[in-house]
Amino acid sequence: MTDVRFTPVSRHAKIPLNKVFPERGHACATPRNLENPEFWRFRAEEVRTIAESMRDGEPKRIMLKIAQDYEKIAKHVEQQAR
């Protein structure tokens, strides 16, 4: 079995998990991670990966909207850090 901490979750992921969350090695919603824009981008990528495998249009559309919202949160968190 592959160590998930070093394996991107999808073909689109560009950053290994250990680089995004070195303290835990996985995407856990801790208070520290909630202020990390990379956490939200990672979550968006997870949701997009799930949406890719869906066939039914409406659930897939909902999942893609969730991914967009996670991206918006990431941008908001970045702006708050400035």
C-alpha positions in Angstrom: 0.0 0.0 0.0 1.3 3.5 -0.9 1.9 6.0 1.8 -0.8 8.6 1.3 1.2 11.4 2.8 3.5 11.3 -0.3 0.9 10.6 -2.9 -1.2 13.3 -4.6 -4.9 12.3 -4.5 -5.5 12.9 -8.2 -3.7 13.5 -11.5 -4.4 17.2 -11.1 -2.7 17.6 -7.7 0.5 19.5 -7.9 1.7 19.4 -4.3 2.3 16.2 -2.3 0.4 16.1 1.0 3.6 16.2 3.1 4.4 19.6 1.7 1.0 21.1 2.4 0.5 19.5 5.8 3.9 18.5 7.1 2.8 18.4 10.7 0.1 15.8 10.1 0.7 14.4 6.6 -3.0 14.6 5.7 -5.8 17.1 5.2 -7.4 17.4 8.6 -9.6 20.5 9.4 -7.6 21.8 12.3 -7.8 25.5 13.3 -4.3 26.0 11.9 -5.3 24.5 8.6 -8.5 26.5 8.3 -6.2 29.6 7.9 -4.0 27.9 5.3 -5.1 28.7 1.7 -3.3 25.5 0.5 -5.7 23.5 2.7 -8.7 24.9 0.9 -7.1 24.4 -2.5 -6.3 20.8 -1.6 -10.0 20.3 -0.5 -11.1 21.8 -3.8 -8.9 19.3 -5.7 -10.3 16.4 -3.7 -13.9 17.4 -4.6 -13.0 17.9 -8.3 -11.5 14.4 -8.3 -14.7 13.0 -7.0 -16.7 15.0 -9.5 -14.7 13.5 -12.3 -15.9 10.1 -11.5 -19.6 11.1 -11.4 -21.9 10.4 -14.3 -25.1 12.1 -13.1 -25.1 15.7 -14.1 -26.7 17.4 -11.1 -24.6 15.8 -8.4 -21.5 16.5 -10.5 -22.5 20.1 -10.9 -23.0 20.4 -7.2 -19.6 19.0 -6.4 -17.9 21.3 -8.9 -19.7 24.3 -7.3 -18.3 23.1 -3.9 -14.8 23.0 -5.4 -15.3 26.6 -6.7 -16.4 27.7 -3.2 -13.3 26.1 -1.6 -11.2 28.1 -4.1 -13.0 31.3 -3.0 -12.3 30.5 0.6 -8.6 30.0 -0.3 -8.5 33.4 -1.9 -10.3 35.0 1.1 -7.8 33.4 3.6 -4.9 34.7 1.5 -6.4 38.2 1.5 -7.0 38.1 5.3 -3.3 37.1 5.8 -2.1 40.4 4.2 
